């Protein structure tokens, strides 16, 4: 219980009475934290966290478990609860925003996935599945970590595409360094996916590399 606050004014009760949109960032964080520490209530912890991201709330989406655990009163349990909520929000927003959308250019694809990938501290490999009209059916994270041919296996990529009855796919991954020049491994992976796509009748129509301020398209560079 949050001390010195009437029961009806505590975050959980306010959400039940007025809905989530009526709550402040501090109150939403307090609900995720559930309990406070010996020194601070859940709301006070939420207020402290909110104050750290007051100038740019979007920075909260990039916080790590390790960084959260450095805050006095937040351990691994509270940190994982917050990270799970942030990740769920990212995936819901991304999925809702792109499904059914017709992709006509690499820049459009980059626009949708910039927030998901550009500022990530590790490499993520994503496959976007399209129908015959180039409309997005779904997308999926295939691997997380340094990319190599053994981690990003065509079997994993096309298994998802086959299950979704995709007509074609777009591969996307990020470079945490911020640069977008393709590595030898990037070129090798692209070639393998292109060859497998031709055999399966599910062509790879582009492979995009997203960096901090730019992107690279294998299609635009005539390498696909």
C-alpha positions, 0 to 999 in steps of 0.5 A: 500500500502507498502510505499517506494516500487515500485508497481511492487516490492510489494508482490502481484504484484510479485506473479502475475508476477512471481508466489507464489514460487518466494516470500519470507516467509515475502512476503507471510505473507504480502499478508495474512496480507493484510494491515499493522499497524500505525507503520509498513507496511504489509511487515514489519510485515511479516518480523518480523513474519518470523524472529521469526521462522527463525530457525524452520519454522515448529513452525509457524504451531503450533502458535495460534490466541492468540499468534499472537495477542500478536504481535504489529500490529496484531489483531484478523482479521489478526490472523484468516487469518493467522491461516486459511491459515496454517490450509488449507495448513495442510489439503491439504498436509495431504489429498494429501499425504495419499489418495490412500496409502496402510497402512500396519502397525501402524508405517506407519499411525503414520508417516502420522499423526505425523505432524498433531497431535503430537504437538497439544495442544488439543486432536483431534480424527481422523477417517481414512477410508479404502477400501478393499485393505487397501488403504486410501479413506479419513480421517476426524477430528471427534472431538476436545477437551478432549475425552470422550464417549459422544463426540466421538460417534460411530454415528459420526465416522461411518456416515462418513465411511458409506458415503465413502463406507469404508470397515474398519476404523482406529481411531487416536487421540493425547495426548497433554501431550506427553505420549501415555498410554491409559486412561480408556476413551480411552479403553472404546471408543475403545471397543464401536467402535469395537462393532459398527464396527462389527455390521455394517460390517465396522471393527475398525482395529486399534486405535492409540494414538500419543504422542510427541515421540511415539505412542500406537497401540491397535492392536499391544498391542493385545487389538483389 
